Amino acid sequence: MASLNPHEAPPQDLKDLFKKYQKLKPDQYVHDEDLIRFGPLENVDSEAYDVSSPISTSQLQEAFGDFLHGEIGDIAFAECPIYSSRAVPGLVILPSLLPPPVQKELLSRLMHRDMSDPEHKTNLDFHHVIVRPQKDASVKSASSTREEHASFFSLPPFATESFLPKDPDVHKPYTTKQVLEKKMRWITLGGQYDWTRKEYPEEEPPDFPHDIARLVEILFPEMKAQAAIVNLYSPGDTLSLHRDVSEEVDRGLVSISLGCDCIFIIGLGPSSLAGGEHPSTNSRYLVLRLRSGDAVYMSKDARYAWHGVPKIIAGTCPAYLANWPAEMENEYESWRGWMSSKRINLNIRQMRE
């Protein structure tokens, strides 16, 4: 890890590939031969991927049953296929790993509970004083032992009292709608990553949400869930090319997608065609279309690969999430349909042994 510079710029050919997909029009997705899709109706190139032993139904039942407190309803458990890339060793794709009820519950815990927990810092904490809404003391959730604040979605859309600038001469107050529609970009869980110094603080981090850690660790027992970044995307947003090299161990990294589809690029660096005449943009790079419920596991060479998200594909949020957080008619009715134009990515890693 020490030999990799977190400030290093990505290779030019990968940046060019990123720009290509950032500019791609919706009618071009279907015809792009380099864009890899996974799913029951897709033909995955058997020469590019190894299909390894799937996650067993018993393992899935344990993970999902525990996370849903036994209320698994009509989930149809089936072994989850695992695709391992040959071009990027250590890159594993698990399409549709999380069934809809688990996706919905994970989304609710992240957005209702963890986003309003002051222990979990957000991009807004740098320049704003965040006044978290108080939770009704008579209401207690079984999913956490520490829930002192209500969801930001319990606030009226045009309320202005919760996001106040530390310096009013430089920054403006935000309404709840402004924050939840666009201004809230990321949340850190557990280890609080220092984005300026690109390292984790030495002091003891806040507790990682135990229920989410257990879900992830049952499905991916090779790593411990100690830190995570929750990214909130809307169509037009991107995640710049980068490498995750600040952790002290090389355990695998887990990425879970919720909501709208995205285009995900991953590459090991510049490579050349035979003869070294000009750089190749596809021999060591992969371009994936990720959907809600998909998981990506990055280990070995892939753990330190360049990766980024050049495109969020509008209009692709699955119907079972599109109305979230409104369920029938409830306290979140004024936010109905919020998720229809969002992608939430949960990116989990182990910091230290």
C-alpha positions as CSV (number, residue, x, y, z in Angstrom):
1,M,0.0,0.0,0.0
2,A,2.8,2.4,0.9
3,S,4.2,2.2,-2.7
4,L,0.9,3.5,-4.2
5,N,0.3,7.3,-4.2
6,P,-3.3,8.2,-3.5
7,H,-2.7,11.5,-5.3
8,E,-1.4,10.0,-8.5
9,A,-3.3,10.8,-11.7
10,P,-5.0,8.0,-13.6
11,P,-3.5,6.9,-17.0
12,Q,-4.6,9.0,-20.0
13,D,-6.1,6.2,-22.0
14,L,-8.4,5.4,-19.0
15,K,-9.3,9.0,-18.7
16,D,-10.3,9.0,-22.4
17,L,-12.4,6.0,-21.9
18,F,-14.1,7.7,-18.9
19,K,-14.9,10.7,-21.1
20,K,-16.4,8.5,-23.8
21,Y,-18.9,6.9,-21.5
22,Q,-19.6,10.2,-19.7
23,K,-20.8,11.6,-23.1
24,L,-22.6,8.4,-24.2
25,K,-26.3,9.0,-25.2
26,P,-29.1,6.6,-24.0
27,D,-29.7,5.1,-27.4
28,Q,-26.0,4.2,-27.6
29,Y,-26.0,1.9,-24.5
30,V,-27.6,-1.0,-26.3
31,H,-25.2,-1.0,-29.2
32,D,-22.0,-0.5,-27.3
33,E,-20.0,-3.7,-27.7
34,D,-17.6,-3.0,-24.8
35,L,-20.3,-2.4,-22.2
36,I,-20.7,-5.6,-20.2
37,R,-24.1,-6.5,-18.8
38,F,-25.0,-9.2,-16.3
39,G,-28.4,-10.8,-15.7
40,P,-30.7,-13.6,-16.6
41,L,-31.3,-12.3,-20.1
42,E,-27.7,-11.4,-20.9
43,N,-25.0,-13.6,-22.6
44,V,-21.8,-13.2,-20.6
45,D,-18.7,-14.0,-22.5
46,S,-17.5,-17.3,-21.2
47,E,-13.9,-16.6,-22.4
48,A,-13.7,-13.4,-20.4
49,Y,-15.1,-14.7,-17.1
50,D,-14.8,-17.8,-14.9
51,V,-18.1,-18.8,-13.2
52,S,-17.1,-20.0,-9.8
53,S,-19.0,-21.8,-7.0
54,P,-22.0,-19.7,-6.2
55,I,-23.0,-18.4,-2.7
56,S,-25.1,-21.1,-1.3
57,T,-28.7,-20.7,-0.5
58,S,-28.0,-21.5,3.2
59,Q,-25.5,-18.7,3.3
60,L,-28.0,-16.3,1.7
61,Q,-30.7,-17.4,4.1
62,E,-28.5,-16.7,7.1
63,A,-27.4,-13.3,5.8
64,F,-30.8,-12.1,4.7
65,G,-32.8,-13.7,7.5
66,D,-30.6,-12.1,10.1
67,F,-30.7,-8.7,8.5
68,L,-34.5,-8.8,8.2
69,H,-35.0,-10.2,11.7
70,G,-36.4,-13.4,10.3
71,E,-39.1,-11.6,8.2
72,I,-37.9,-13.0,4.9
73,G,-41.4,-13.1,3.4
74,D,-41.6,-14.5,-0.1
75,I,-37.9,-14.2,-0.9
76,A,-37.1,-17.0,-3.4
77,F,-33.6,-18.1,-2.4
78,A,-31.4,-19.3,-5.3
79,E,-27.7,-19.7,-5.5
80,C,-26.1,-16.5,-6.6
81,P,-23.7,-16.8,-9.6
82,I,-20.2,-15.5,-9.2
83,Y,-18.3,-14.1,-12.3
84,S,-14.6,-13.7,-12.0
85,S,-12.8,-11.5,-14.5
86,R,-9.8,-12.8,-16.3
87,A,-8.7,-9.4,-17.6
88,V,-8.7,-7.9,-14.1
89,P,-7.7,-10.6,-11.7
90,G,-9.6,-10.4,-8.4
91,L,-12.6,-8.6,-9.8
92,V,-15.8,-10.6,-8.9
93,I,-19.3,-9.6,-10.0
94,L,-22.4,-10.9,-8.2
95,P,-25.4,-9.8,-10.2
96,S,-28.7,-9.4,-8.2
97,L,-27.0,-10.5,-5.0
98,L,-29.5,-8.6,-2.8
99,P,-33.2,-9.4,-3.4
100,P,-35.7,-6.4,-3.4
101,P,-36.7,-6.7,0.3
102,V,-33.1,-6.6,1.5
103,Q,-32.3,-3.7,-0.9
104,K,-35.2,-1.7,0.5
105,E,-34.3,-2.4,4.1
106,L,-30.7,-1.6,3.6
107,L,-31.6,1.7,1.8
108,S,-33.9,2.6,4.8
109,R,-31.3,1.9,7.4
110,L,-28.6,3.9,5.5
111,M,-30.8,6.9,4.6
112,H,-33.1,7.1,7.7
113,R,-30.8,6.0,10.4
114,D,-27.2,6.3,9.5
115,M,-27.3,9.6,7.5
116,S,-28.7,11.5,10.5
117,D,-26.3,9.9,13.0
118,P,-23.8,12.7,14.0
119,E,-21.1,10.1,14.4
120,H,-21.2,9.5,10.6
121,K,-19.7,12.6,8.9
122,T,-21.0,13.9,5.6
123,N,-19.6,16.3,2.9
124,L,-21.9,19.0,4.4
125,D,-20.2,18.8,7.9
126,F,-17.2,20.8,6.6
127,H,-19.1,24.1,6.0
128,H,-22.5,23.7,7.7
129,V,-23.9,23.2,11.2
130,I,-26.2,20.2,10.8
131,V,-29.1,20.3,13.3
132,R,-30.4,16.7,13.3
133,P,-34.1,16.2,13.8
134,Q,-35.0,14.7,17.2
135,K,-36.5,11.3,17.3
136,D,-39.7,10.6,19.2
137,A,-38.6,9.0,22.4
138,S,-41.5,6.6,22.4
139,V,-40.3,5.1,19.1
140,K,-37.4,2.7,19.1
141,S,-36.1,0.6,16.2
142,A,-34.8,-3.0,16.7
143,S,-32.2,-2.4,14.0
144,S,-29.8,-0.3,16.1
145,T,-28.8,0.3,19.7
146,R,-28.0,3.9,19.0
147,E,-30.8,5.9,17.4
148,E,-31.0,9.4,18.9
149,H,-32.1,11.3,15.8
150,A,-35.0,11.1,13.3
151,S,-34.6,10.8,9.6
152,F,-34.0,13.9,7.5
153,F,-36.9,12.7,5.5
154,S,-39.2,13.5,8.5
155,L,-38.5,17.2,7.8
156,P,-40.6,19.3,5.4
157,P,-38.9,19.8,2.0
158,F,-38.6,23.5,2.4
159,A,-37.5,23.6,6.0
160,T,-34.3,25.8,6.4
161,E,-33.4,25.3,10.1
162,S,-31.3,22.1,9.8
163,F,-28.4,23.0,7.4
164,L,-26.9,26.3,8.6
165,P,-23.6,27.8,7.2
166,K,-20.7,28.1,9.6
167,D,-19.7,31.2,7.7
168,P,-22.8,33.0,6.3
169,D,-20.5,35.3,4.3
170,V,-19.2,32.3,2.3
171,H,-22.0,29.7,2.3
172,K,-25.8,29.7,2.2
173,P,-28.3,27.8,4.3
174,Y,-29.9,24.9,2.5
175,T,-33.5,23.6,2.6
176,T,-34.0,20.0,3.3
177,K,-35.0,19.5,-0.4
178,Q,-31.8,21.1,-1.6
179,V,-29.8,18.8,0.6
180,L,-31.6,15.5,-0.2
181,E,-31.9,16.2,-3.9
182,K,-28.3,17.3,-4.6
183,K,-26.2,18.7,-1.9
184,M,-25.7,15.5,0.2
185,R,-23.1,13.7,-1.7
186,W,-21.5,11.2,0.7
187,I,-21.6,9.8,4.2
188,T,-18.8,7.9,6.0
189,L,-19.6,5.0,8.3
190,G,-17.2,3.6,10.8
191,G,-13.7,4.8,10.0
192,Q,-13.9,8.5,9.1
193,Y,-11.8,9.0,6.0
194,D,-9.8,12.2,5.8
195,W,-10.5,13.3,2.2
196,T,-7.8,16.1,2.3
197,R,-4.9,13.9,3.6
198,K,-6.3,10.8,2.1
199,E,-5.9,8.7,5.2
200,Y,-7.8,7.3,8.2
201,P,-7.3,9.0,11.6
202,E,-5.4,7.1,14.2
203,E,-8.0,7.6,16.9
204,E,-10.7,4.9,17.5
205,P,-13.4,5.3,14.9
206,P,-17.1,5.3,15.6
207,D,-18.8,1.9,15.6
208,F,-19.6,0.6,12.1
209,P,-23.4,-0.3,12.0
210,H,-23.4,-3.8,13.4
211,D,-26.4,-5.1,11.3
212,I,-24.8,-3.9,8.0
213,A,-21.4,-5.3,9.1
214,R,-22.9,-8.7,9.8
215,L,-24.8,-8.8,6.5
216,V,-21.6,-8.0,4.5
217,E,-19.4,-10.3,6.5
218,I,-21.7,-13.3,6.1
219,L,-21.7,-12.8,2.3
220,F,-18.0,-11.9,2.1
221,P,-16.2,-13.7,5.1
222,E,-12.7,-12.8,3.8
223,M,-13.0,-9.2,5.0
224,K,-14.2,-7.2,8.1
225,A,-16.6,-4.3,7.6
226,Q,-14.8,-1.4,9.4
227,A,-15.3,1.6,7.2
228,A,-17.7,2.6,4.4
229,I,-18.5,5.4,2.1
230,V,-22.1,5.9,1.0
231,N,-22.3,7.8,-2.2
232,L,-25.5,9.5,-3.4
233,Y,-25.8,10.0,-7.1
234,S,-28.3,11.7,-9.5
235,P,-28.2,11.5,-13.3
236,G,-25.4,13.8,-14.4
237,D,-23.2,13.0,-11.4
238,T,-19.9,11.1,-11.8
239,L,-17.3,9.5,-9.6
240,S,-13.8,10.4,-10.8
241,L,-11.2,7.7,-11.5
242,H,-9.3,6.8,-8.4
243,R,-7.7,4.0,-6.5
244,D,-8.5,3.0,-2.9
245,V,-5.0,2.7,-1.4
246,S,-5.3,4.3,2.1
247,E,-6.2,1.1,4.0
248,E,-3.4,-0.7,5.9
249,V,-4.5,-4.1,4.7
250,D,-5.2,-5.6,1.3
251,R,-8.5,-7.3,2.2
252,G,-11.2,-7.2,-0.5
253,L,-13.5,-4.2,-1.0
254,V,-17.2,-4.7,-1.4
255,S,-19.4,-2.4,-3.5
256,I,-23.2,-2.6,-3.4
257,S,-25.6,-0.8,-5.8
258,L,-29.1,0.5,-5.0
259,G,-31.4,2.4,-7.4
260,C,-30.6,3.5,-10.9
261,D,-28.1,1.7,-13.1
262,C,-24.6,3.0,-13.6
263,I,-21.7,2.5,-15.9
264,F,-18.6,1.4,-13.9
265,I,-15.1,1.5,-15.3
266,I,-12.2,-0.5,-13.8
267,G,-8.7,-0.9,-15.1
268,L,-5.2,-2.0,-14.0
269,G,-3.3,0.8,-15.8
270,P,-1.9,1.4,-19.3
271,S,-1.2,-1.6,-21.5
272,S,0.0,-1.9,-25.1
273,L,-1.0,-3.9,-28.1
274,A,1.5,-6.2,-29.6
275,G,4.5,-4.2,-30.7
276,G,3.8,-1.4,-28.2
277,E,2.7,1.0,-30.9
278,H,-0.2,2.6,-29.1
279,P,-2.1,2.1,-25.9
280,S,-5.0,-0.3,-25.7
281,T,-8.2,0.9,-24.1
282,N,-9.9,-2.5,-23.7
283,S,-7.4,-5.3,-23.0
284,R,-6.9,-4.4,-19.3
285,Y,-10.0,-2.3,-18.8
286,L,-13.6,-3.4,-18.2
287,V,-16.8,-1.3,-18.6
288,L,-19.7,-2.8,-16.6
289,R,-23.4,-1.8,-16.4
290,L,-24.3,-2.3,-12.7
291,R,-27.9,-2.6,-11.6
292,S,-29.7,-2.4,-8.3
293,G,-28.9,-5.3,-6.0
294,D,-25.6,-6.1,-7.8
295,A,-22.4,-6.4,-5.8
296,V,-18.8,-6.1,-6.9
297,Y,-15.9,-7.6,-4.9
298,M,-12.4,-6.3,-5.6
299,S,-9.4,-8.3,-4.3
300,K,-5.9,-9.2,-5.5
301,D,-5.0,-7.0,-8.5
302,A,-8.4,-5.5,-8.7
303,R,-8.2,-4.2,-5.1
304,Y,-5.8,-1.4,-6.3
305,A,-7.2,-0.9,-9.7
306,W,-8.3,2.4,-11.1
307,H,-12.1,2.7,-11.1
308,G,-14.8,5.3,-11.5
309,V,-18.4,6.0,-12.5
310,P,-18.8,8.1,-15.6
311,K,-22.6,7.8,-16.0
312,I,-25.8,7.3,-14.0
313,I,-28.5,6.1,-16.3
314,A,-31.7,8.0,-15.7
315,G,-35.0,6.2,-15.6
316,T,-33.6,2.8,-14.6
317,C,-34.5,2.6,-10.9
318,P,-36.5,-0.6,-10.4
319,A,-40.2,-0.1,-9.6
320,Y,-39.9,-1.7,-6.1
321,L,-37.6,1.2,-5.0
322,A,-38.9,4.0,-7.1
323,N,-41.5,5.4,-4.6
324,W,-39.1,5.1,-1.6
325,P,-39.3,6.5,1.1
326,A,-43.1,6.6,0.8
327,E,-44.8,3.3,1.6
328,M,-48.5,3.5,0.8
329,E,-49.4,6.8,2.7
330,N,-47.1,7.5,5.6
331,E,-45.0,10.3,7.1
332,Y,-42.7,10.4,4.1
333,E,-45.4,11.1,1.6
334,S,-43.9,14.5,0.6
335,W,-40.8,12.6,-0.5
336,R,-42.6,10.0,-2.7
337,G,-40.5,9.1,-5.7
338,W,-37.2,10.5,-4.3
339,M,-35.4,7.3,-5.1
340,S,-36.6,7.1,-8.7
341,S,-33.8,9.4,-9.8
342,K,-31.1,8.2,-7.4
343,R,-28.3,5.7,-7.2
344,I,-26.9,4.8,-3.8
345,N,-23.6,3.0,-3.6
346,L,-22.4,1.4,-0.4
347,N,-18.6,0.8,-0.6
348,I,-17.2,-1.2,2.4
349,R,-13.6,-1.9,3.3
350,Q,-11.4,-3.2,6.1
351,M,-8.9,-0.6,7.4
352,R,-6.7,-2.6,9.6
353,E,-6.1,-6.0,11.1
